[in-house]
Amino acid sequence: MTALRQGIRRLLARKAVRDTLLLQIGKLISTGLGALTALVLYRALGPAVFGVYGLAEAVVATFAALDLTGIGVSTTTRLAVAVGAGDREEILNLLGAHVKVALLTAAGIVALVLLLGGVVASAQGDAAAQIAALAVWLAFAKTADGLYTVPYGALQSRRSMGAFASLQTLNQAALAVCLIGAALISPTAESLVIGRLTYSIVTLALAWGLYARFRTGGDAPAYPSISAIARRAWTFSLVDYRRRYLRYGVLIALDKSLSSLFIQIPMQVAGAVGGTAAAGFLDLALSAINYAGVITSALFDNLTAIIPQAVGRRAYARLWRDFTWIVTGLAAGGAVVFGGVALAAPLIVPLLVGEAWLPAIPALTALAVYGLAAAVGGVFGPLYRALNLVGRAIAAKAVAIVSVGALAALALNLNDDPSDAAAVGAWLINGFYVVSVGLTAWFTLRVLRAAAKSSSSAFD
């Protein structure tokens, strides 16, 4: 027992472990709130109404996939490097550029949805006009979401995990209040969109408030004030942004956009084949798997900051040892968790959301494969970005889309049963992720192993 206590103390002495536990607690609270929100919405709205909302989000996501700046993830990665180097000027430049580019990008997405949203939604039959109109308001919510990512990424990159976990919890609490309130007032897709827009505005204010409170302190350099960021955003030249940040950002954006298509293509296929109800069933199945994935989300958040710092210190040998253990653990744990979800689906679905959602069970069972692939694959993202292997990751996703996407075209000729259409969408998602993650793991681990052979240093 004494040896066990000493081992626990040694683990807790590591900042990486403490931060992951702190983030996990926040994730569990957020997941509970999210699950409560989902249960209320699924019961209050039903498959068809919720399918309209999901398809409107899919329209916006389709245009958001055209955002090739990669400003969010690329800034977070570069900020972590700048924090490690103590480069205050670079930190200010990155934050200012993030604000400016996020605003310009959001304006472009709104314009595209206004002009072409109806075209994208046209495959959804009689609901097309409603879906296109709702997508416009969701596009405006994206503007607030883009600015929200600035303080979100800033707190994460300096490893202010207490504030970061608080922000995640407050974010989910605001989402629960806004969406549940909207559904109780009026169980329609229009009401849900109003709640979503309100949530985006509220959480934007919360994020910047926490940033102002926690931008200083700890071992990391103090971050600039909000007013300083605003001034730099106004004066920062887009020419400088193109020269210094755009190429890496474009690669990040293309990688992210291709990943979003892994979900959006199957969702559109399900809706086109089986109608809005099929899209609703697939959305429920995805939500269930993603909630089960909370067991790894805190680890991913922490590694987003840790891995770039480790690469910057050239701690490849220790990183290789820790990383291979993490991947092995995620594979074993994911098989147990998502296999359990698949087995329990026939009992969980009617108990939690009612018998109207029983046709979602085949899709939920199938998506256990996606859950396992995403659990293992998620840890590779911070690594291949830090190792500057984004181009290879893009190639892996392109291969997945070309090889599996051909099946999506064939699926459009299937029968229009909503349950079958949702299951087809689920298997398309599985195919995209399995091919992409397999290829990414193959080339990333080879590069890390080669680097580890010629170095040795501490990871945390």
N, C-alpha and C positions, 0 to 999 in steps of 0.2 A: 504493500500500500504506500509506503514511504517513497519507493522508487517511482510509483505511478504519479504521486503528487509532484515529485521533482521533475518528471518528464513533462507534466502539464505546465509547470512553471516555466520550463525552458521553451516550450512552444509559445506560451503567452508572452514571453520576453521578446519575441520576434514581431516587429511592427506588421509584417505581412499577415501574420496569423491573427493578430488583434484586429486589424482593419477588416479582414475577411469576415470574422465573427460579427463585428459591428454592422457591416453591410448586410450580412445574412439576417440579422435580427430585423433590420429595416425592411429587407425584402419580404420576410415572412409577414410583417404587418401590412405592407403594401399589397401582397398577394391576397391576404384575407379580405382587405377592402375591395380589391379588384374582383375576387370571386363573388362577394356579396353583390357588387354592382352588376356583374354578368348575370347572376341568378335572377335578380329583379328585372333586368332588361329582357332576358329571354322569355320570362313568364309574362311580362306586361305587354310585350310587342308581338310575340309569336314569330314563326319562321319567315313568313312572307314580308312583314313590315321590317324586321331586322335585316332581311336580305336586301331590301332597298337601300338601307343605310350603309350596309357593307359594300354594295356595288358603287354607291356614290364615293365612298372612301377609295375604292379601287380605281375609279376614274382619276381622282386627284393623284393617287400614287403612280398611275401610269405616266402622267406628265412630270411628276416629281422625279421620275427615273431619268428624265432628260437633263437634270441638274448635274453638270459635269465639273462643278467647282470642288466638290469634296471638302468643303470648308470646315465642317464639323469635326469629323474624325481626324482629318489631317492636322487641324489646329491643335486638337487634344494631344496628338502624338508629338508634334513639334514643341508644344508648351512643356511637356514632360522633359524633353531634351533641354530646353532653355532653362527650366527650373534647376535641373542638375548642374548646368553650367553657371548658374547665378546671373544670367544675362537679362537684366531688367529692361533694357531697351528693346530686345527682341520680344519679350513678353508683351510689352505695350503695343508693338507693331502687330503681333499676331492677333491680339484681342481687337484692336481697331479695325484691322482688315476683316476679321470675322464679322463684326457688326455691319460693315459696309457691304460686303458681298452677300451676306444673308438677306439684307433688305432688298438689294437689287434682284437677287434670285427669286425671292418670294413674289415680287412684283411681276416677274416674267411668268411664273407658274399661274398666277391669277389671270393674267392676260390669255394664256393658252387655254385654260379651262373655260373662260368666257367665250372664246372663239371656236374651240374644237371639242368641248366637252360633250355636246350633243352627238357628234360623230362617233366618239368612242362608246357612248352609251346606246347607240342606235340598235345594237344587237339584242338589247333587252326588251324589245317589243313595246307593249303599251306603257310600260313603266319608264321608258327611255327619257321622256321629257322631265318627269319628276326627278329621276336620278341626276340628270344634267344640271337642273336648277339647284339641287342640294349640294352638288359638287362645287358650285361656285362659292357658297358660304364656307364650305370646308376648306377651300383654297385660301380664303381670307384667314382662317384659323391657322393655316400653315405659316403665315407671316409672323404671328406671335410665337409659334413653335420654333421658328428659325432663330429668333432673338433669345429665346429661352435657352438654347443650346450653348450660348456664350458663357454665362455664369456656370451652367451645368458642367461643361468641359473644363472650365477654369478651376473649379473646386476639385474635380477629379484629378487633374494633372498635377496639382501640388500636393496630392494625397491628404487633403483636408477631409478625411472620410467621415468624421462626425457630422460636419455640415452637409456633406454630400448625401449621407444616409438620411438626414433630416429632410433635405430637399426632396428626395425620392418619396418619402412617406407623406409629406405635405402635398406633393403632386398627386398622389393616388387618392388622398382624402378629398382634395378639391374635385377630382374627377368623379368620385363616388357621389358627392353632394350634388354636383351639377347634373350628371346624367340621371341619377335616381330621381331627383327633383323634377327634371324635365319629363321623365316617363310617367311619374305619378300625376303630374298636371295634365298631360295629354299624351297618351300612348301612341304617338305617331313618329314617323321618321323625321318630319319637320321639327318637332319639338326636341328630338334627340340632337339634331344639328345645332339648334340654338343653345342647348346645354353644352355641346362640344365647343362652340365658339366662346361661350362664357368661361369655361374651364381654361382655355388657352390664355385668355387675358388675365385671369386671376393668378395662374401659375407663373406667368411672366413677371408679374409684380413680386410674387414670393421669391422667385429665383434671384432677382436683382437685389432684393432686400437682404437675403442671406449672403450674397456676394459682398455687399457693403459691410456686413458684420464680420465676416470671416476672411477677408482678403489679406489680413496680416496675421502674424503669430506663427508659432512652430519654427521648424528649421528652414522652411522654404523662403525664398525672397518675397517681400511684400508685393502684392499685386497693385496695379494702378487704380485710382479712384474711378468711379463711374463717369464723372465729368471729364477726366483725362482720356478715358477710352472714347467718349463721344467726340472730343476734339481730334483725336488721332484718326477716328473713322472718317471725319469730315475732310481732313487734310491728306490722308494716306492716298497715294497715287495708285490708280489701277495699273499703270505701267509698271510700277514697282511690284505690285501684287503679281502681275503676269511673269515678271522676271524672276522673282524670288520664290513664289509659292505655287503658281498655277500648275506646273507640270506634275508635281507630286500629288496635288489636290485632284487633278483630272483623273489620274490613275486610281486614286482612292474612290472617287465618285463613280467611275465606270465599274469598279469592283462592287460597290454598294448597289448601284442600279441593276446590275445583272443579278445580284442576290434577291432584290425585291421582285424581279420577274419570276423567280422560283415560286412565289406565292401568287402574284397577280395573274400570271398566265393560267394556272389551274383554276383560280377563282372565276375568271372570265369564261373559261371553258365550261365550268359547272353551271354558271348562270345561263349561258347560251344554250346548253343542252337541256337542263332541267328546270330553268326558270329561277325566280328570286328565292323560292323555297330551298332549292339545291344550294344556292350560295349561302343561305342562312345555316343550313346543316353543316356545310364545310367550315363556315366561320366558327360555329360552336365547337367542332372537332379540333380546329386549330387552337382555339382559346383553352380548351381542356389540356392539350399537350403543353402549351406554353406555360400554363399555371404549374403543371408538374415540373417544368424545367426550372422552377425557382431554386432548386437545389444547387444549380451551378451558376446562377446569374451573379451572385455576389463575388464569386471567384473571378468571373470574367471582368467585372468592373474593376477589381483590384489589379488584375494582371494588365489591364489597359495602361496603367501608370507604371507598374513595376517593370514589365518587360522592356520598354524603351530605355529606362534608366539602366537596367542590367546590360543591355546591348551597348549603351553609351560607355559603360565602364569596362566593356569587353569581357564580361564575366561569363564566357560561353561554356566553360566546363561545368560549373555549378548549375547554370541554366539548363544544360542538356540533362543533367541528372534529375533535377527537380521537374523538368518538363515531361520527361518520359514517365515518371511516376504519376504525374497529374493526368496524362492521357490514359494510362492504364486504369487508374482509379475511376475516371469518368466513364470509360467504356464498361467497366464492371457494374458500377453504380447505375448507369443509365439503362443497362439491360434489365436490371431488377425493377427500377422505378417504372419505366415505360412499358415493360412487359406486364407489370401489375396493373397499370392503367388499362391496357388492352383487355386483360382478363376481367377486370371489374366494370368495364363500360356498360354491359347490359344491366347491371344493378344500379350504377351511379346515375346514368342519364335520366331514367324515369323518376328516380327518387328526388333528384335535385331540380330538374327543369320541366318535368311533366312528360306525359306520354306523347304529346304533340311532337316531341323531338326524338322519338325512337328511331326514325329513319336516319339520324346522324350516326348511329352506332357503327355501321360498317366503315364509315370514313374515319371515325375516332380510333377504331381498332387498327386500321391500316396505318394511321399516322404515328403509331408507336415506333415505326422504322425511322420516320422523320425526327422524332424526339431524340432517339439515340444518335443519329447522324449529327444533329445540331449540337447535342451536348459535347460530343467529341470534337466536332469541327469548330465550335465557337472559340476554343482556346488557341486555335491557329491564327486567328485574325490579328491580334496584337503582335504575334511573332513575325508573321511575314511582312507586316507593315514596318516593324522596327528593323528587319533585315533588308528592307528595300526590295522585296520580292513580289510587289503588288502586280507587276506585269505578268508574272507566272500564274498568280492567283486568278487574274482576269482570263488568261488562256484556259485554265481549268474550268471556269464557269462557262466560257464560250463553248467548250467541248460538250459540257452537260446540256446546254440549251439546244445545240444543234442535234445531238443524239437523241435526247428525250423529247425535244420540241416536236419532232416528226410524229410522235405518238399523240401529242395534243391535237394536231390537225386531224388525225384519224378519229379521235374521240368525238369530234363534232358530228359524226355520222351515227352515233349511238342513239338508243332510245331515250325518251325524255322523262323517264322516271326520276324524280328528284333525289331519292336515296342512292340509286345507281350512279347518277351524275356526280353527286358529292363524293362517292367512293372513287370514281375515276379521277376526280380532281386530287384526292388524297394520294393516289398512287403516282400521279404525275409529280407531285411535290416530293414524294419519296425518291423517285428516280433522279430528279434534279440534284437533291442533296447528297445522295450516295455517290454519284459520279463525281461531283465537285469536291466533296470532302476527301474522297479517296485519292484523287489526283493531288490535291493540295498537301495532304499529309506526306505523300511520297516525296515531293520535291523539297518541302520545307525541312523535314527531318534530315534529309541528306545534307543540306547546307549547314544546318545547326551542328550536326555531328562532325562535319569537316572542320568547322571553326573550333569546336570543343577540343579536338585533338591537339590543338596548338596553344591552348590557354588554360588558365586555372585561377579562379578568384571567387570571392564570396558573392552570393546571390542577393541576400537581403541586408 
